[in-house]
Every structure is written in C-alpha cells, then in structure tokens.
Amino acid sequence: MAETLQQRIAAALARVRNPRVGADVVSADMVRDVATTTSGKVRLTLLLDSRDDATLVREVRQALEAVEGITDVRVDVRDPAQPPPRQPAPGGPLGAPPARAGSSGSGRALPVMDAAPAAPRVPAPTPVAYPNLGRIIAVSSGKGGVGKSTVSTNLAVALAQRGAKVGLMDADVYGPNVPRMMGVNAPPPVVNEKIIPLEAFGVKVISLGFLIDKDQPAIWRGPIVMKIIGQFLRDVDWGTLDYFIVDMPPGTGDAQLSLVQSTHVHGAVIVTTPQEVAVGDALRGVKMFDRVNVPVLGIVENMSYFECPHCGKPTPIFGSGGGQRLADEVGLPLLGQVPLYPRIYEGGDTGRPIVVAEPAAGASRALRAIAERVAEAVASAGAGAMAGAGTHGPGPR
C-alpha cells in the first residue's frame, strides 16, 4: 500500500535530529499541529527551546520540501514554555484537520495571530555580564529607512580599521540586512556546541539571515526574539572583543527590551535623518533607552545633505538641522552628519561598506569621525560608571 502524505511527512521529520537531545524532532516531541491540504500545502508548529539551535527550523522546512507531493511548507515556531494559543474553529487555517506528526488524530491549529488572553507575565531576567564582548553598543532608530544598518556596518568596520577587535550582531530579526551589507551569507559552522561567527573586513558577524532562507518571514513573538538574541550573545564563539556593535530593529519593541534584559549595554547610538517625522520617532528611541538606564552616546544624522559631485555644494534634500535640534532637545552630542552619497547604498547592496570601498569620500570621513567619537563617548561612559560603582573591570584596550 502506498504511503499517505502524513506518513511521508512523519518519515521526513524523523530524519531531522536535534543534537542537544540526541533524538529526531518527532521522537523529541518537538512537532505539533501538522496540517495539510489536498493541494500539498503543509503547516506545522516546531517547539524550539532556548537551548536549541535555530537552524533546526531550516532543516525541518528543507526536509519537508523534499517530500513528494508537498507544494508549500510553513513552519511556525513556539517556545515550549509558552501556553498554546486558543484553539480556532475546526478545520484549521489550511482547510484540513491538523494533527501531530505521525498521527491521524486532531490537534490544535496555530494561527499567526490570535485573540487569546495574554499569558501571565514572568519576572524580567537579570542581565548577564559578558566581559569578553568588550563595550556593547546598540545602534537604534525610531523608524525604518533612516540608514541604521548602514551606520552599524560602517561603524563596526571603521572601529576595526582603528585596530580594535569588533563583533557585529544583527539583532534586526525581522529584516536582517547585515549579511548583504557585509558581503557574507553562509550557514555558520558549529564547533564544540558553539556557533562560529563569519568574518568580513576584520569584523566578526552573526545574523539570523545566516540561519534562515532569505525569503522566509520571521513571524515571531517577543519570547522567541529574546531567545534568539540570548543565543547570539551566549552561544556564539566571539572570542575577546573590544567593541560589540548591535544593529537593532527600528522602533522601541521586543528586541530592544530583550537586549537590555539579557546583558549590560554600555551605550546606544540613535540614527535619524533631518526630517521632523524621523526626528520625532528618534526622540522616542532616546527616551526608551533612558528609561531602561542605558546611556545614549549621541545622535547620528544620516542623509544630511546631497553633495554635488561637480561643485561640492551641499543640498539639504530632506531638510536640515533635525539631528542637531534633537541633540539639543535631549542634551546629547551630535556625533556626526553623513551626506547622502549614492556609493554608500551601492556598497550596501554589493557588500562593500563605504569606508572600505571609497575611504577618501566625504561620507567615509564622516563615518570614521563618528566611530572615533563613539569610542571616546563609550570610554567616558565606562569611566563614569567605574568611578560611580568602583566594581567594573577595565574597558577595552
């Protein structure tokens, strides 16, 4: 008798092993709510513990995509410590009764969003110190599209060019752009249960983009985001660093809170453009870090002006003075103004940061100056903390 689709799915999943528990994902009871349609669409839930490798998600998807008769695969990820969402109406989101892998019984279907009451809040975790990471600097913005990842990558490379040992963590789990901007994108190796970061331009790099397909949306709630950030801090073999740059997602949400709850952040850099709408959003970012006791080192104004390549005359395409007004309002330094320069964004698309691709350009000079001011600011912030507490170790070399 020919195997059913459910049987083929169960057999494929049984070949995906979780090295942490030494068993396949079915035997380890990690698979829930397998739903199929007559057209070959498959949806399931994978219970991913904080100690599990995030690459299991990709391995499960690839194993199912190779099964005859499957046309589309969707894997929802859930923390096993979370209560399951409210059970929807019979039939499931794919129009077929969901079931556990290897079983024909009914189960729970997992919608992407649900109206179930929020789970009881648990106490916030105590931040863990990672002295080997050196000075941890979060680069954040109030809104998307202001060039935060551009500033993060060039800041990291510019610090490395000054002789520092630098790590760059892409914490923008919903839109990881660092792999493209740094020109590296491959599954990182794992040695002795530690993830080995990739390297580019003297910077060690880790990103969720290395672990998932480039077209896969990260439809994840806060607890999963926090586990990913915690795993990047804890389970990556960073070695000993002087600076650890964290490229945050825009806004003031789960990733920002997860980072400050996971470890001690030595300072934040807020990126904005001269537009008032961007400045207003950036102000909320400043206030957020202030409320969680992370010192904001200063403001970076990106796309400040367009410099004519022929006469050198600056043209403020997006207005002018927004970054300085924000800095004045919150009593912080304006770390620098980066001009709108086409080669910056060409380099971002081709994996060549502008401080490497065209070091003599005005934008490169501005970004290197920002890196120098950030290094000075975080050193001053660290010295102030040591003077106030008297318990911290030495700063970066």
N, C-alpha and C positions, 0 to 999 in steps of 0.2 A: 504494500500500500504506500502511495506517495506521501511524503511528509507534508503536513499542513504548514502554513506560513508561521503560525505561532511556534511550531516545533523547530522550524529553521531559525527563527529569531532566538529561541532559547539555546539552541546549539551554538549559534554565533556568539552570544553573550557569554556562554560557558568557556569560551576560548580567551576572554579578556581577564587577565589576572590582576589582582590588587597586591602588589609586592609587600605592602605593610602587613596584611593579614595572611599572606601566603595562600590565598584561595581565589577562585574566579568570582566575578561580581555577582553571579547568581547564587552560588553557594554561600557567599558572604552576606546575602540578603540585602544587597545594595540597590536592587532593581525593583521598582514599583510601577503599577498602573500602566502596563503596556496596552496601548490601544492601536488598532489597525483599521483600515478601511478597505473596501473592495478594490480600490484603485492602487493599493500598495503603499499608502501613507502610514507611517509608524510614529507614535509618540509615546514616550515613557519618562519616568522620573528616576533620576540617579541620586541616591543618598550619598553625599560627599562629606566625609568627616574633615575637620580642620587638619588632621594629620595625613590625609590622603593627598596624593599627587594630582594636581589639576589636569594633567594630561590624560587621566582616565576618561574624561568627558570626550575628548577627541578620539580615543581608542574605541570607545563604545560606538560612537557615531560611524567611524570608518568600518567597524566590524559589521554593522547593520547595513551600511550602504553596499557592501559586497554580497549581500544575500539576494538570491534570485527572487524577483517579484516585488522587491521594495523600490518604490519610486521617490520617496521623500522621507527624511528622518528628522525628528525633532527631539532633543534631549533637554528636559527641564531638570535643573539642579536644586536640591533641597538639603539643608542641614538636617541630619537625623535627629538632632536635639530639638528641632522645631516641631510643634504640633502640626499635623496635616491640615491643609485648608478645608473649608467647608465642602461637603460633598455636593456636587452640582446635580442637576436633573439627570435621570437615566439617559444613557446613550453616549455620554462623553462628548468632548469638543470635536472629535473626529467623526462622529456619527456612528460609532460602533462601541459596544460594551468594552470598557477597559478591563484588563486582567493583569495579574502578576506574571512575571516571566515563567514559562514552563507550566502554566496553569490555565485552565479554561474558565475559572470562576470569575465573578465580577469583582471589581475593586473601586478605588477612588480615581476619578479623573482630575488632573491638575490643570486648571486654567492659569494663564499667565498672571491675571489679577483676580481677586475675589473680594467679596464684601464681608468676609468673616471678621469677627471681632479681633482686635489686635491681641497678640499673646501678652501675658503679664511681663512687664519689664524686669530684667535682671540687673543687679548692680553693675555699674561700669567697671571694666577690668582695670587693674593697676598697671600703669605704664611700665615697661621693662627697659632697662638701660642696655644699649648695645655700644659699648665703648669702642669696639673695633670699627664702627662706622664713621667715627670722627664727628664732625659737625653736620647735623641733619638739617637740611634747608628745604622747606616746602615752597614750590613756585605755584602760585594760585592766581585765579582771576574770578571776577564776579560773573562773567558771561563768556560764552564761547566765541571764537573767531577773532580774538584780540592778539593772537600770536604767543600764547603762553608756552606751548610746546617748543616753538622756535627759540624763545628766550631760554627755556630749560636746557635744550640740547647745546646751544651755543655757550651758555654759561658753564655747563659741565666741561665742554671741550676747552674753553678758554682757561678754566682753572687747571686742567690737566697740562695745558701748554705752559703754565707757570711752574710746572714741576710737582704739582700736588697729585696724590693718589685719589681718584674720584670714582664714585659709583653713581649711576643714574637709574632710578626706579620709576617706571611708567605706572603710576597709580590711576591713570585715567582708564579704568576698566571698561567703560562704555564706549570709548573711542580711542584705542591705543595707537597713537601716531608715531611714537618714538622709533619703532623698528624701521619705518620708511625713512624718517629724517636722519637716522644714524647709519642707514645703509646696511643693516644686519637684520636677518629674519630667518631663523632656523630653530628647530627644537633644541633647547639647551641640554647638554649631557648631564647625567646624574652619576656622581661618584660618591660611594660610601654614604648614600642616602642624602647627599647634599646636591642641590642644583648648581651647576657651574655657569655663571653669567657669561654672556657673549661679550666681546670687546670690540671697540671701534674708536679710533683716534685717541687711544690711551685711556678710554673710559670703559669701565665695566657696566654692562647694561642688562637689565631684566625687564620684561614686559609680558603682560597677558597675551599680547599679539604673537609671541613666540609659541604659545601653547594652544591656541585655537585657530580655526580656519579664518581667513581674512574677511569672509562674508558672514561669519556667524555673529548674530546679535547677542549681547550679554544681557539677558532678561533676568536680572538677579536683584534680589532684595538686599537690604543692608547687612544681615548676618553673613551672607556669602561674600560680599565685598570685604567685610572686615577679615574674614578668614584668608582671603587671597592676599591682602596687604600684610597680615601677620605671617603668612607663609613666605612671602618675599623678603621680609625682614629676618625671619628666623631660620629658614631652610635653604637660603642661598649662600654659597661659599664666597662671601665678599672679600675675604682676606682682611687686611688692615688698611683702612682708608683715612684720608684727611677730610674729605667732604663727601656727603651723601645727598645728592640732589633728588628731590621727589617731584615729578611732574604730576600735579593734581588735576582732577577733572574740574571743569568750571562750576561755579556755584559754591554753596555752603552746606553740602549734604553729607551722606554717609561716609564717603571716602575721607573727607577732611576730619570728621569726628573719629573715624576708625584709626587714622594715623596718630592723632594726638592721644588716643586712649591706648595705643599699642606701645608707644615709645616716647621718649623725651625729644621734642622738636626744638632745635636751638634757635630757629628763626624762620620767618616767612617773607617771601618777596611777592608783592602784588603787581600784576601786569594789567595795564589798561591802555586804551587809546585816547586821543584827545576829545572824543565825542562825549557829551554830557551824559548820554544814556549809559555808556560804558563806565564813566567815572562814578555814576550813582551806584551801579552794581559793584564796582570795586570797593566803594566805601563799605558796603555790607560785608565784603570779604575781610576788610581791615577789622571791623567790629567783631566778626566771628572769631578771628584769631585772638583778639584782645580778651574776649570772654572765656576762652579756654587757656589763657595765660601763656600764649606763645608770642614772643616779641616779634613785631613786624619790623624788618630791617629797613624797608623803604619801598618806594614806588618806581616801577619802570614804565615809561610811556613808550609804547610801540607805535609804529606808523605815524610818527610825529609830523613828518613833512616829506614831500617828494622833492628830491634834489635834482635839478635839471642836469643831465649828463653833459650838456654843452657849455652852459654859462655858470653852473653851480648855484643858481638862485633857488632858494627853498620855497616851495609852495605848500601851504598847510591844507591839504585836500580834505582832511577830516576835522577841521577846526584847529584851534591852537590853545595851549595853556591848560588843558584839562588835567594833565598829570600834576602840574605844579599847583593848581588850585586844590586838588585832592591832598597833595602832600602838605600844603599849608593848613588845610582844614583839620587834618588829624595830627599835625605836628611831627611829621616824618620827613626824612630827606628824599628828594627826587634823585634816585640813583643814576638815571640817565635817560636820554631820549634817543630812540632808534629810528632812523629815517625809513621811509617806505622805499625799498630798493628791490627791483624785480629779481635780482640774483639771489636774494635771501630765500625767496619762495621757490625758485628753480632748484636751489640747493636742497631745500626741504623735500622736494619731490624726488630728487635723484640720490639722496643720501649723502650730500656733501655740505655740512654746516658752513655758513658763510665765513666764519673765522678760519676755516681751513681752505675753502675754495678760492677765496679772494681776500687774503689777510690785509691788503692795503686799502680796501674800500672803507668809506666813511662809516658804514654800518658795522663793519668788523671792529674798527677802532672804538666805536661806541660800546659794543658788546664786551670788548676786552676791558674797557674802563669800568663797566658795570660789574664785571667779575672781580676786579680789584677792589671796588667799593664794597661789594658783598663780603669778600674775605675780611676786609677791615671791620665791617659792621658786626659780623658774627664773632670775630675775635673780641671786639669790645663788649658785645653782649655776654660772651662767655666769661670774660674777665670780671664783669659786673656781677655775674651770678656767683663766681668763686669768692669775690670779696664779701658778698652778702651772706653766703652759706658756709663757705670755708670747707666744703666737703667734696667738691668735684675734682676730678682728675685733670691733668693738663690738657690743653687744647691741642689742635693739630700742629704738626711740626711746621 
